[in-house]
Amino acid sequence: MRSNYARFGFALSALLALQTLLACRDTSAEAPRGTVALTWSIIGQEGGGISCEVARTPSVTVRLHSTSVAEDLVYSFACFGGTGITSLVPPGTYDAEYQLVLADGTPLAKVREQSLAIAGGTVTTPAPVTFKVDSHGGLVLSLTTPPFTSNCKTGNRGAGITANTITLERIEGGCAAVTFVRARGVNQIDTYTVDCGSPQASPCIEDDETLSVPDLAAGEYVLRVRGLLGFAACFATDTVIHVPGDDKRLVQTIEVPRRGDLSGCLSQG
């Protein structure tokens, strides 16, 4: 009889020990976790798209906050790819904060999202994040026509251009109707106002001139320059330019090559 009581007592003790062990185990570690797949883009105040390079923001940071998790979960991604996926995240509902971060770690823009539900064993895809930044810069351009040594002069390796037209369009569409200041050194020569629908012909712009716009929304643009010989656009370029923000200027020389696809252009100049 005593041995039966002993065996019963031992079994009861083992059962209680097992219950205690199960009660103390952290079962949350066994719950299936999920990931978050993000996409983002950057736009200026005027709605034009801006690249990470132009915005000077090398990274995007995501902070997930939940009352059921002891510490916020923070993930950082390279901005340039426009996408990122987190490591495994405990399932639950989080408040998310997305930050567009400058090189020195300062956030340039923030977007907050409440009640982001992350399910275990799946990839959660929030709505694309759009960072809106107020960033302007400037533009200083010069035009050349290699291998010619002069845009406007004739003879002695001059291109002999008689007039130029210029348009400037945002990369995602829409005309940037800016006014270029034509100058030689510190002396203003003239101005040229962009009209994408009906570009006006300006007297030939020489290679020692500059075309400047002091204030322009940061972003990517397509600059279209035509050099006319009479009425034929024998010189042409469509060049993508990147206007920086933070009141910085893009200083760039634009090559306007001679075309060989228009009748008469090869024999002129």
Number of C-alpha atoms within 10 A of each C-alpha: 5 7 8 9 10 11 11 12 12 12 12 12 12 12 12 12 12 12 11 11 10 11 10 9 9 9 9 10 9 8 12 14 19 19 20 19 15 19 16 18 19 22 19 19 13 12 13 19 20 28 20 22 15 18 25 18 22 17 20 24 19 22 16 20 20 16 11 11 13 8 10 15 16 14 15 16 17 15 23 15 12 18 15 19 16 18 11 15 17 20 20 17 17 21 16 20 16 24 21 28 23 17 10 8 12 11 16 16 18 18 14 12 14 12 12 18 15 21 18 17 15 14 16 18 15 14 11 13 18 16 18 21 20 15 22 21 20 20 22 17 17 18 20 20 22 15 12 18 14 22 25 22 17 15 11 9 14 17 26 20 26 20 21 21 23 20 22 22 18 18 18 14 11 12 17 19 13 17 15 20 19 21 17 15 10 7 9 13 12 13 14 18 16 20 17 17 8 9 15 16 16 17 15 18 23 18 19 13 19 24 21 22 17 16 15 18 22 31 28 20 24 20 18 17 21 23 32 22 21 12 10 14 19 25 23 19 18 16 15 15 18 19 26 25 25 14 16 16 21 18 15 13 13 18 19 21 18 21 15 12 9 12 10 11 17 12 7 12 16
